[in-house]
Amino acid sequence: MHTRTLNSVREILLPFTGQLPLEPSVRLNDQITTAIEVMVKHNLHIIPVFWNMRPVGQVRLKDAFAIVGIRIP
């Protein structure tokens, strides 16, 4: 079985809906663990992702946890 290690939020990026506050956020090439830290610290389940000072997507805590092997019901 081949397992793939995902490192950056780019790899679990969802389209940006425009319905999120723009802060706190992470950058497109930030580590997934950075996104987890930001969301846990601010008690959020989803945050925007920026690239070149523009929102380009969003990341869900559930998806980030799944990458590191933690399942949320």
Secondary structure, DSSP 8 states (H G I E B T S, - for coil): -------BGGGG-B---S-S-S-S-EETTSBHHHHHHHHHHTT-SEEEEEETTEEEEEEEHHHHHHHTT----
